[in-house]
Amino acid sequence: MTRRQTERASPGRRRAASITTLFTVVTLAACSSPVIHTPAPDTPGLPVPTPTATATPAPAVVATLASCGSAVTRSALNVIHHFTVSPDDIAIDTSGRLWVSAREADQLISLNQDGSGVATTMVTGGPEGVVVVASAIYVAQQNVNAIEEITPLRHEVVTLPNRTANAGIDGISVAATSQALLVPDSPAGTLLELSLTGPPGPRVIATHLGRPVAATTGPSGEIFVANESSPGLVEVTAAGTVTKIGGFTDLDEVVAYAGLLYVTELNRHDVVAVDPASGASRAVAVNLPAPQGLAVTANGILEIVDATTDTLYSLPTCGAR
């Protein structure tokens, strides 16, 4: 993901790790009506993912920050692939294949975990967030604030209004049921849920989130949201409360695995493991110029996309070394 057209909070001294209740969840319909698009057939140039459940299996062991090793510098990370374009976000299907967006090049790139088998297709509108649900691939188009289904039936799913001068939707993810998408509506500062099986209109989950750019679901159905500005990292609980986690101010990604969160911190150029219960954190990869995409494989390997070095790196999660 590239730098967005948005006002950011001025970085200050990082507060001590803590969790402070901020707001309550909003469940009313969004004030602005989205545009829902009718499917139109198409034949993309990418392989279709295996049509199976997409949720990452729950790890048998819960990791702690104490299980994290020393932070690894960029030069010591495992290099998976060097791209010829600037990459952004990444997703993993159940076969283990990686899907990487490239916003500036209008591309979606598919490759194996060892960097082989690269395939590319064009996706207009500035592809950013990408997610795989069963045999379907969905991509957030940042330039037009929309979500497009790439396979198996290529069509625009929804276009959200953007009445700001800021860049549109960034990251998207799968909801806990695997039957809906979590959509941080970045310019509006809201978190939406977009059903893939029911009524097409998105439902507002939370508001006043700064610039939300990524979300992930925890083991109990709670949602963690990363923001490029204050309030940074937040949790939306199943009970309907939104709380701030730690003292982050410039995040770009968040994923959950084995009891920990992993975030990409743009202002510090690193990848950080976070204990969601205490807000404590620990850097696991440092000196990355622009850590953007982040995903975790079923066996606990972090896939890290850096948009400046045009490189895909990998690193074991805490406790998986």
N, C-alpha and C positions, 0 to 999 in steps of 0.2 A: 504494500500500500504506500502511496506517496503522500506527501504533506498536503493537508486539506486546507480549503479556504475558510478558515474559522478562527475566531478569537480564542486564544488559549490563556489559561490562568498563568500568571507569572510564577515561575518555579520558585519556591521558597524552601526554607529548611524543612527537611522531611520530618513530619511529626512522628512521635513514638507510635509503634504499632498498636492500634486499638480499633474497636468497632463501636461506632456511634450511630444511634438511630436517627434517620433523616426524615423520611416521609412515609406516607401510606400508599398502597397500591391503588391505582385508578382502574376501574373496570367498566367505565362508560365507553360508548362508541367514540371513535375519533371524530373531532370536530370537522375535519376536512374529508371529503369523500374520495376514496381511491378510484382509479379507473381499472375495471376488471376486463381482461382481454379474452376473446374467444380463441380456442386452440386452432392452429393451422398446421397441416402436415409439413414435415421437412425431413431431410436426411443429413444429419451432421457427419463430420469426418472423424469422429472419435469412437473408440470401442465402447460398447455399452456395458456398464457394471453388472456383475452377477446379481439377479433379482432375489436377494435375501435380506433378512433384517439387518439394519445398519447400526444399531447401538453397539458400542464397544463393550465387550464382556467385562463385568466387574472384576477387578483384580482380587485374588485370594488374600493378599497381604496389603494392609494399609500402611503407607509410608509416612514418615515424619520428617521434619526439617533436619533432625539429627542424622538421618540416613543419607543426606545429600553430601556428596564429596566436595572438594574444593572447586571453586569456579574455574571453568575451562575457558581459555582465551580463544579467539577466532582461529588462530593459526593451528590450534590443537584439535579443533573440531573435525569430525569425519565429513569429508566432502562427498556428496552424492552426485551432484550435477552442476555444471556451469551453463547458464542459459545465454542465448544470444540476444535476449530482450530483458527488460527489467521486470522481474516477477513480483507478485503481491501476496495473494492468499493461497491457502492450500487445504485440501480435504483428502480423506482416505476412504476408499470403498472397502467392502468386506472381503474382497479378494486381495487386499493390500496394495492395490494400485493407487498412485498419487495423482491428484488433479490440482494444477497450479494455474492461477489466473495471471494475466499480464495486462494491466489496465491501459498503459500507454500504447501497447502494440495491438490492442483489441484481439487478444488471443486467449484460448484455454488450452493448456498443455497437459498431456497425460503421459505418465512414465512409471516404470516399475521402481521398487524401493532400492534397487541397485543402480538406478540411473539409466537403465536400458529401455528399449521399446518406446521411444519418444514418439508421440503423435500430437498434432496440433490442428485446431480448428479456429475459425474467426468468430468472434462474438463482439458485435458492435455495442456502442454505448458506454465503453469504459468498464470492462468486467473487473470486479473486485472480489467480494465474498463468493465462495463456492461451497456447495454442500451436496452430498450424495444421499438420496433416500431410496432404498431398494434399487430399482433399475433406472431411476430418474436422477438427473443432474440439474441443479438449479444454480443460477449465477446472478449476483446483484450487479446491476449496471449503474455505476455511480454517476455518470454524466447525465443520465435521464431519470434517475431516482426510481428505478424499476427493477423487477425480478423476472428473469427469463428462464423457462425450462429449456434445456439444451437437448436432452434425450429423455424418453424415447420419442416424444412428440414435441418438436421445437415450436415454442410460442411464448409470447409475453403473458406472464401470470397476473401481474398487477403493476400499475404505475401509481406512485404516491405523489401528492402535491409537494412542491418545494417552493415556498414563497420567500426564501432567503437567498443571499448571495453565496452561501456556503455549499460545499460539495455534498453530493447525495449519499445514498446508502453505501455503507462500507461492508462489514462482515455480516454473514447470516449463519444460522446453525439449525440443527434439528431439535424440536421440542421433545420432552420426555416420552411422549406417546409414539413418536416417530410418524405421526399423522399430521404434523403441523410444523411450520417453520417459525423460528424466533428471528424477528427482524428488528434490530436496532435502527429506528428511523433517525439517522444521524443529524440531519438539519433541523428536525423538529424536537430533538431531545427526548424522544419517547421510545419505549420498548413495545413492540407489537407481536401478536401471535397470528399467523396466517394459516388457516386450516387448509389441508390438502385434500380433504374428503368431504367436509361440510360446507356451510355457507362461505363464499369466497371473501367476503369483507373482513379485513384485519381487525382484531380486537386489541384495544389498548390495555397493556398490563401495568406499565409504570410511566410516570412523567418526570420532568425536571431533572433529567439525567446528564446535563451538560451536553457533550457530544458523544453519545454511545456509538461504539464502532464494532463491538464483538460481544457475544453472549455464549454461555455454555450451561448445561443442566447438571446439577449435582445428583448424588445417589438417592436423595430423598425428595427429589422434584424441585428443589430450590434452584433459582437461576442466578448465575453470576454474570455481571455486565461490566465490561471494560470501557472506559471513557478516555478520550484524548484531552479532556480538561477536567476540572473539578466537577463531580466528586470522585473521580478516579475509578477505583474498583468498588462495586457495590454488590450486595446480595439481595435478591427478591425472594423472600421466604414463602413457603406454601401457605402460611397463615396470613399473608398479605402485608408484610412489612418490608420496607426497603432500608438497608443499613449500609453504612460505609465501612470498608475494610482497609485498614492500613492508611498510609499517607501518600498514595500515588497521585500524580497529576497529569501524566502524559503516557497513557497506555494505548496499545494498538491491537492486542490479541489476548484472549484468555481461553484456556482449556482445563479440564478437570481430569485427574487420573489418580487412583489409589489414595484418595483422601486429601490430596494436595491440589492446589491450583498452580498453573504456570502462565505467566504473563510476559508479554514483550514490552519493555519500558523504553520508549523512544528517546526521552531526554537523557537517560543514562547509558543508552546503547547496550542493553543487556537483556537476558532472559532470566526471570526470577521465579523461584518456587515460593508459594504463599500458603501458610496455614490458615484456612478460612475461619477456623474457630477463634484464633487469637489475633489474627492480623499480622503475626510475625512473618518475616520473609528472609530469603537467602538467595543471592545470585548464583546461578548455575552455569551461565555462559556470558562472557563479557567481551567488550571491545568489538561489538558488531556495529557497523556504521548505521544500518537501518533495518533492524529486525522487524519484519512485517508479519508474514504468515507463520502460523504455529499449529501443529497437529500432533497427535500421539497415536502410535500404532497399538494394536491389540496386545503386543508383548512389551509395551512400555518404552518405546523409543520415540523421543521428540524429533519431529521433522521441522527444521527452522529455515524459513525463507528470508534472505537478506536482499533488499531491493537495490542497494548500492553496489555490492560486489557481484550481483546477478547470480547468486549461488544458493543451492540447497544443501544445508548441513544436517547432520543427525547427531543426537546425544542421548544416552540412556537417561531415563527419569531417575529421581532419587530412589535408592533402594534396588534399582534394576541393573546396577553396575556389575 
